[in-house]
Amino acid sequence: MRDELGRLREEIDALDAEVLRLLAERFRRVVGIACEKVRLELPIEDRAREVRLARAYAAAAATHGLEPRVAEALFALLLEESKRHQRETIARLEAGSASEIVEKPSAE
């Protein structure tokens, strides 16, 4: 019984590690988004896109057997952190620290 619990926990640990790897990859893309928004003179927030994505994520969660509220909570956190990351990136650009803003290649 304990062997099964240990095995399941190891599987969850591996999945969590993959989620973290994907999050790091996602945030590397956020840097590019921030740079493009500066170039195009666009605001950080795009409320219409946020609403569309929230609906899409809730629907996708349901198709995978997850409660939509889980996707909504996760999406809200990702969105806020992405906007914070964009603000920090833009502040570094404006401060002339562009050399610090380099997308690091994936460790794959």
N, C-alpha and C positions, 0 to 999 in steps of 0.2 A: 504494500500500500504506500509506504513512504517512498519507494523507488518511483512509483507512478507520479506522486506529488513532485518529487525532484525533477523528473523528466519534463513534466508540464511547466514547471517554473523555468527550467532551462530554455524551453521553447519560447516562453513569454519574454525571457531576457533577450533572446536572439531577435525576436520581433521588435522589442523596444529599441535595441541597438540599430536596427534597420530604420525605424521611425526617426531616430535622431540623425542618422546619416542623411535621410531624405530631407529633414528639416534644415540641416546645414546647407544642402544643395539648394533648397528653396530660397534661403536667405542670401546665398550668393547671387541668385537671380534678382532679388530685391534691390541689390546695389545697382544692377544694370537698369532696372525700372526707374530708380531715382535719377540716374544720370540722363536717361531719355526724357524724363519729365522736366528736368532742368533745360535740356536742349530744346524741347518743344514748348517750353514755358507753360506747362500744365500744373495744376494743383496736385498736391499729394492725394487728397481725397476725391473719389469718384463714387458718389452715393448711389447713382443708378447701377453701376457695376456691382457695388457691394450688395445691393438688394437682390440683383439677379443671381449672384453667387450664393448668397444665403439660401435662396430657394432651391438652387441646383444641388447644393450640398445636403440639404435636408432630404431631398428626393433621393439622392444617391445613397444616403445613409439607410433610408427605408429599404432600398433594393438589396442592401447587404445585411438586412436584419438588425440594424442598429436603430435605437431611438433617435428621431430627428433632433431632439434636444441635445444629444451628445454632439452631433455634427454642428449644431448652432453654437454651442459653447466653445467647441474647439475652433470653429471658424472665427468667432468673435476674438478669441485670444490671438490667433494667427494674424488676423487683420490689424489689430491694435499693435502688435509687435512689428509687423511689416511697416506700418506707418511710422512707428518710432524709429525703426532702422532707416527708413527713407529720410526722415528729418535729420538724423545724425549724419547720414551720407551727404546730404545737401549742405549741412553746416560745415562739414569738412571741405567740401568743394568751394564754398564761399570763403572759407578761411585760407584757401590756397594750399590745403593739404591733400591735393589730388593724388600725390604719389602714394598716399596711404590707402587709396581706394583702388585696389587691384583685386579682381576676382581670382581667388586661389583655385587652382585646378582641383578637381575631385581626386580623392585618394584611391580611386578604383584601379 
